[in-house]
Amino acid sequence: MQKLAVDSNSLTCMVDVTTPGYDPRRDRSKVCAERVAMLRIELYMNSKDRIYVLPAVEEEYQRIPEEHRLFLHDNMILFSKRPVAI
């Protein structure tokens, strides 16, 4: 089993790229490549690998004022803490 620790920017990239309607072909931001890279990492991880969200990252994203964005981050955190078969 391997763990990948993510910072707040990486977490947000994961949230952005997994949001329904996201299309990297239309993404003109400077972080498009990072968003796609985070998705690839998630897709290529095997079922025993986990994404580890640092406590400081959880504290930081909890300050997101937009309720829907906060909800999306919460869901990503819950997904990253999925049970791991040993």
N, C-alpha and C positions, 0 to 999 in steps of 0.2 A: 504494500500500500504506500502510495506517495501522497504528500500534501503540498498544495500550492497556496502560499500566503498571498493575499491580494491587498493592495492599498485602496483608498477610497476612489481614486481615479479609475483603477481597473474594475472595481465593482460597478461603477457607473457605466463604464463601457459595456460590461456584461448586461446590465439592465437595458441600456439603449439598443443593443444589437438583438436582444430577444423580445423586444416590444413588438407586438403585432403591427405590421405595416412598414417596419424598417426595411429599407432597400439600400444596400451599399452602393449601388450604381447611381443613386440620387444623392448620396451623402457627400457634400462638398466641404465638410469640416476637415480640420487638420488632424483629427483623431479617428478618421474613418479606418485607417489601417490597423490602429490599435483595437478598435471595436471588433473588426473581423478576426484579428488575432486571438482575442479573448474567446470568441465563439469557437474558433478552431480548437483552442486548448480544451474547452469544455467538451466538445464533441469527440476529441481523440482520447480523453481520459477514460480508463476502464472503470468498471463498476466499483472497484475497491479504492480508487483514488478519490481524494476529497479536495475541495477548495476550502481553505481556512481563512476566515475573515477575522482579522485582528480586532480585539476589543476596542482599540482606539478608533478603528474604522466604523464600528457599530455606533459609537458615541457621536462620531462626526455626521454620519448620514441621518441620525435621529433628529438633527437640527434642520433638515430639509423642510422648508415652509409649505411647499405644495403637497397637498394631501395625496394626490394620485402618485406622484413621484416617490413619496415616502412609502406608500403601499407597494410599489414595484420593487423598491429596495428591500423591504421586509420579506417579500416573497422570495427574492433571490437569496437572502440570508437563510430562510427556512429550507430552500432547496439545497443550499450548500451544506446544511447540517443533516442531510438525509442519512438514514442508518447505513452503516457500512458492514458488509458481511466479511467476517474474518475466516 
